[in-house]
Amino acid sequence: MTSNGDLLDRLEAVVGPKGLIRDPDEMAPFLVEPRGLFQGAGLCVAKPATTQEVAEVVRLCAGAGVTVVPQGGNTGLVGGGIAFEGGEVVLSLARMNRVRAVDPINDTITVEAGCILKNVQDAAEAADRLFPLSLGAEGTCQIGGNISTNAGGIQVLRYGNMRALVLGLEVVLPDGRVWDGLRALRKDNTGFDLKQIFIGGEGTLGIITAAVLRLFPRPKDKITAFAAVRDVEAAVEMLGRVRAASGEAVTSFELIPRISLDISLKHIAGIADPLGQVHPWYVLIELWSETTNSGLRDAMETVLAQAHEDGLVPDAALAANEAQAQSFWRIREAMVEAQKFEGGSIKHDISVPISAVADFIARSCAAVEALIPGIRAIPFGHIGDGNIHLNLSQPEGADRDAFLARWSEVNRAVFDIAAELGGSISAEHGIGRLKLEDNMRYKSPVEIELMQRIKTALDPRDLMNPGKVVPGGRS
């Protein structure tokens, strides 16, 4: 049996002295997730610089029976990239950050897993193309982590989530072999679509080291509106009206409650209320076109005017320029940041059919208020694809720790309602460690069995990111 010291020496021989972190203080940032919910422990942090080095690290760990926890930018919110067992090797992809190729004719970009999302966006822009994945952590999250968690963001309505943006993958398997599936094809009907089992797998089936991603034409016309709506039902109706008027031009459609705007105005500098009066609900709408003089502004003005006449939209502002559009988006972006100043927050990442959004919000808000009187429910997010982030701030003056201690109880109430409405307990954040038990509760036994069979087939010793997504042999 290889000793830990011997394994560390062998790993260092593969990745070099700069590619292996042994010092506990230097390892610390890799062992805690952003919200501080989990404090991990690991044997070391390996930072390979090539696919071959990743494969050799995994092969050495497999030979020693040591588990591996792949980690991207460590911006995840469910503990999927955190080592828990103490003897695990955290494998950071940060040094694998090259853009390997851009093919504007084929509308693809091939990147390594450690590429920062913003850098992928910039590389696409340099080729006059768009990579549409956009989310709050895009300046620090890595594309491999985005793929492993099937990330969503603010433009899923038009372009789809990460699963729809990947054409090919390169993956190091749990035994150290490399699957080269870096195909830049839109049609490949030669058997199982293997890449799909790794997308959203959170590193439990293998380590994504590179990907071929889809690119799109850059928009030449953008129309952004901030509109007050009568209620959530009116917001859902507005989504249908805007889509009918503009076709597939609707890129983003975000729901914003007044309470979140008030909190942002209170805590975040540079936020301004775009409308003159207070309203209970708002929507942020953005339309894109690949052509200039697209007629989208006229379409938006017509829809808003008719909705105002019908009592759905009491007031609205249409951005006159990019700066004003960005001020609208700043409201949306500031919401999560502002909640940190209001004490403890219990967060949910729910998806339901769009037709059930209003019902879910009404029922879940009522349920949590019954459990904890005075709780401040803040339902917001990507209403265009049915993804509601239900963040629950503690009652004013309440004890933060006592409030957060009821996390599981509150989750159960919210998750039960989502399940009854045919929804999911995780729309875009993944399962990781945080929602492992809940995933077992809400998925059918058949579905769990199928997932476990796939896990066992690819990783029979449960050496790859154990204890995440689905229980394996070590759980």
Residue pairs with C-beta under 8 A, 6 or more apart in sequence:
1 64
1 65
2 10
2 63
2 64
4 43
4 87
7 43
7 60
7 61
7 64
7 66
8 20
8 22
8 43
8 44
10 60
11 20
11 44
11 46
11 57
11 60
11 89
12 19
12 20
14 48
14 53
14 56
14 57
14 60
15 46
15 47
15 48
15 49
15 53
15 57
16 49
18 47
19 46
19 47
19 48
19 49
19 53
19 95
20 44
20 45
20 46
20 47
21 27
21 30
21 44
21 45
21 46
21 47
22 44
26 45
27 42
27 44
27 45
27 90
29 74
30 42
30 45
30 71
30 74
30 83
30 90
30 92
31 39
31 40
31 41
31 42
31 82
31 83
31 90
32 38
32 39
32 40
32 82
33 74
33 76
33 77
33 79
33 81
33 82
34 74
34 75
34 76
34 77
35 77
37 79
37 434
38 79
38 82
38 84
38 433
38 434
40 82
40 83
40 84
41 83
41 84
41 85
41 86
41 88
42 69
42 83
42 86
42 87
42 88
42 89
42 90
43 66
43 86
43 87
43 88
43 89
44 89
44 90
45 89
45 90
45 91
45 92
46 57
46 89
46 90
46 91
46 92
47 91
47 92
47 94
47 95
48 54
48 56
48 57
48 91
48 93
48 95
48 96
49 95
49 96
50 96
51 96
51 170
51 172
51 178
51 209
51 210
54 91
54 93
54 96
54 172
54 207
54 209
55 172
55 176
55 177
55 178
56 176
57 68
57 89
57 91
58 68
58 91
58 172
58 173
58 174
58 175
58 176
58 207
59 175
59 176
60 176
61 67
61 68
61 89
61 463
62 174
62 175
62 176
62 461
62 463
65 461
65 463
66 87
66 88
66 89
66 463
67 85
67 87
67 88
67 89
67 462
67 463
67 464
67 465
67 466
67 474
68 88
68 89
68 91
68 174
68 207
68 463
68 464
68 465
69 81
69 82
69 83
69 88
69 89
69 90
69 91
69 203
69 465
70 81
70 91
70 93
70 144
70 148
70 203
70 207
70 208
70 464
70 465
71 81
71 82
71 90
71 91
71 92
71 93
71 145
72 81
72 92
72 93
72 94
72 113
72 114
72 141
72 142
72 143
72 144
72 145
72 146
72 148
73 94
73 116
73 137
73 140
73 141
73 142
73 145
74 81
75 137
75 140
75 141
75 145
76 145
76 149
76 429
76 430
76 432
77 347
77 349
77 429
77 432
77 434
78 426
78 429
78 430
78 431
78 432
78 433
78 434
78 435
79 432
79 433
79 434
79 468
80 148
80 149
80 202
80 203
80 430
80 431
80 432
80 433
80 465
80 468
80 469
81 145
81 203
81 432
82 432
82 433
83 89
83 90
84 433
84 467
85 466
85 467
85 474
91 207
92 114
93 112
93 113
93 114
93 142
93 144
93 145
93 207
93 209
94 114
94 142
95 114
96 112
96 113
96 114
96 115
96 144
96 209
96 210
97 112
97 114
97 115
97 116
97 119
97 142
98 111
98 112
98 115
99 109
99 110
99 111
99 112
99 115
99 119
99 120
99 123
100 110
100 111
100 112
100 210
101 108
101 109
101 110
102 108
102 109
102 110
102 123
102 124
102 126
102 127
102 129
102 215
103 109
103 110
103 184
104 127
104 128
104 129
104 215
106 184
107 129
107 214
107 215
107 216
108 167
108 184
108 212
108 213
108 214
108 215
109 120
109 123
109 124
109 127
109 129
109 131
109 212
109 213
109 215
110 182
110 184
110 210
110 211
110 212
110 213
111 120
111 123
111 143
111 210
111 211
111 213
112 143
112 144
112 209
112 210
113 142
113 143
113 144
113 145
113 147
113 207
113 208
113 209
113 210
113 211
114 142
114 143
114 144
115 142
115 143
115 144
116 138
116 139
116 140
116 141
116 142
116 143
117 133
117 135
117 137
117 138
117 139
117 141
117 142
117 143
117 146
118 138
118 139
120 131
120 133
120 143
120 213
121 130
121 131
121 133
121 134
121 138
123 131
124 130
124 131
124 215
125 218
127 215
128 218
129 215
129 216
129 217
129 218
130 215
130 216
130 217
130 218
130 219
131 165
131 213
131 214
131 215
131 216
132 155
132 158
132 159
132 165
132 216
133 146
133 151
133 153
133 155
133 159
133 162
133 165
134 153
134 154
134 155
135 141
135 151
135 152
135 153
135 154
136 333
136 336
141 151
143 211
143 213
144 207
144 208
144 209
144 211
145 151
146 162
147 162
147 166
147 169
147 198
147 199
147 208
147 211
148 198
148 199
148 200
148 201
148 202
148 203
148 208
149 162
149 200
149 202
149 428
149 429
149 430
150 161
150 162
150 163
150 199
150 200
150 428
150 430
151 161
151 162
151 428
152 161
152 162
152 382
152 385
152 387
152 427
152 428
153 161
153 382
153 428
154 252
154 254
154 332
154 382
155 251
155 252
156 382
156 384
156 385
156 387
156 428
157 250
157 251
157 252
157 253
157 382
157 384
157 385
158 248
158 249
158 250
158 251
158 252
158 288
159 165
159 216
159 251
161 428
162 199
162 200
163 196
163 199
163 200
164 214
165 213
165 214
166 195
166 199
166 211
166 212
166 213
166 214
167 183
167 184
167 185
167 186
167 212
167 213
167 214
168 181
168 182
168 183
168 184
168 185
168 195
168 211
168 212
169 179
169 181
169 182
169 195
169 198
169 199
169 208
169 210
169 211
169 212
170 178
170 179
170 180
170 181
170 182
170 208
170 209
170 210
170 211
171 178
171 179
171 181
171 198
171 206
171 207
171 208
171 209
172 178
172 179
172 206
172 207
172 209
173 179
173 206
173 458
174 205
174 206
174 458
174 459
174 461
174 463
174 464
178 209
179 194
179 206
181 194
181 195
182 210
182 211
182 212
183 212
184 212
197 205
197 454
197 458
198 205
198 206
198 208
200 430
201 469
202 430
202 431
202 432
202 465
202 468
202 469
203 464
203 465
203 468
204 455
204 459
204 464
204 465
204 466
204 468
204 469
204 470
204 472
205 454
205 455
205 458
205 459
205 464
206 458
206 459
206 464
207 464
217 290
218 290
219 251
219 288
219 289
219 290
220 289
220 290
220 291
220 292
220 294
221 288
221 289
221 291
221 292
221 293
221 294
221 296
222 286
222 287
222 288
222 289
222 322
222 325
223 286
223 287
223 296
223 297
223 300
223 318
223 319
224 284
224 285
224 286
224 287
224 318
224 319
224 324
224 325
224 328
224 329
225 284
225 285
225 286
225 300
225 304
225 316
225 317
225 318
225 319
225 328
226 274
226 275
226 282
226 283
226 284
226 285
226 316
226 317
226 319
226 328
226 331
227 238
227 282
227 283
227 285
227 304
227 307
227 313
227 315
227 316
227 317
228 275
228 277
228 279
228 281
228 282
228 313
228 314
228 315
228 316
229 235
229 238
229 279
229 281
229 282
229 283
229 312
229 313
229 314
230 281
230 311
230 312
230 313
230 314
231 280
231 281
231 358
232 255
232 281
232 357
232 358
232 361
232 362
233 358
234 281
234 307
234 312
234 313
235 255
235 281
235 283
235 357
235 358
235 383
236 354
236 355
236 357
236 358
236 383
237 312
238 283
238 285
238 303
238 307
238 312
238 313
239 250
239 253
239 283
239 354
239 383
239 384
241 303
241 306
241 307
242 250
242 253
242 285
242 287
242 300
242 303
243 250
245 299
245 300
245 302
245 303
246 287
246 296
246 299
246 300
246 303
249 287
249 288
249 289
249 294
249 296
249 299
250 285
250 286
250 287
250 384
251 286
251 287
251 288
252 284
252 285
252 286
252 382
252 384
253 283
253 284
253 285
253 286
253 382
253 383
253 384
254 283
254 284
254 285
254 332
254 380
254 381
254 382
254 383
254 384
255 281
255 282
255 283
255 357
255 379
255 380
255 381
255 383
255 388
256 281
256 282
256 283
256 284
256 331
256 332
256 335
256 380
257 280
257 281
257 282
257 378
257 379
257 380
258 278
258 279
258 280
258 281
258 282
259 376
259 377
259 378
260 335
260 338
260 339
260 378
260 380
261 271
261 273
261 282
261 331
261 335
263 335
263 338
263 339
263 341
263 342
263 378
263 393
264 271
264 331
264 334
264 335
264 337
264 338
265 271
265 272
265 273
266 338
266 341
267 337
267 338
267 341
267 342
268 334
268 337
268 338
270 330
271 330
271 331
271 334
272 327
274 317
274 327
274 328
274 331
275 282
275 315
275 316
275 317
276 315
277 314
277 315
279 314
279 315
283 383
284 328
284 329
284 331
284 332
285 300
286 325
287 296
287 299
287 300
289 296
297 318
300 318
301 318
304 313
304 316
304 318
307 313
308 314
308 315
308 316
317 324
317 328
319 325
319 327
319 328
335 378
335 380
336 391
339 345
339 378
339 391
339 393
342 376
342 393
342 394
343 393
343 394
343 398
343 400
343 403
344 393
344 394
344 398
344 400
344 401
344 403
344 404
345 391
345 392
345 393
345 394
346 391
346 392
346 403
346 404
346 406
346 407
346 410
346 411
347 389
347 390
347 391
347 392
348 388
348 389
348 390
348 391
348 392
348 411
348 414
348 415
348 425
349 387
349 389
349 425
349 426
349 427
349 428
349 429
350 360
350 364
350 387
350 388
350 389
350 390
350 414
350 415
350 418
350 423
350 424
350 425
350 427
351 385
351 386
351 387
351 388
351 418
351 423
351 424
351 427
351 428
352 360
352 386
352 388
352 418
352 421
352 422
352 423
352 424
353 386
353 421
353 422
353 423
354 383
354 384
354 385
354 386
356 386
356 421
356 422
356 423
357 383
357 386
357 388
359 421
360 388
360 417
360 418
360 421
360 423
361 379
361 388
361 390
363 417
364 377
364 379
364 390
364 413
364 414
364 417
364 418
365 377
365 379
365 390
367 413
367 414
367 417
368 375
368 377
368 392
368 410
368 413
368 414
369 375
369 377
371 406
371 409
371 410
371 413
372 395
372 403
372 406
372 410
373 395
374 395
374 396
374 398
375 392
375 393
375 394
375 395
376 392
376 393
376 394
376 395
376 396
377 390
377 392
378 390
378 391
378 392
378 393
379 388
379 389
379 390
379 391
380 388
380 389
380 391
381 387
381 388
381 389
382 388
382 427
386 423
386 427
387 427
387 428
388 427
390 414
392 410
394 400
394 403
394 404
395 403
411 438
415 425
415 438
415 441
415 442
418 424
418 425
419 425
419 442
425 435
425 438
425 439
425 442
426 435
426 439
430 469
431 439
431 468
431 469
431 470
432 468
432 469
433 467
433 468
436 467
436 468
436 469
436 470
436 471
436 475
439 448
439 469
439 470
440 448
440 471
443 451
448 470
451 469
451 470
452 470
452 471
452 472
455 462
455 470
455 472
456 472
456 473
458 464
459 472
460 473
461 473
462 472
462 473
462 474
462 475
466 472
466 473
466 474
466 475
467 474
467 475
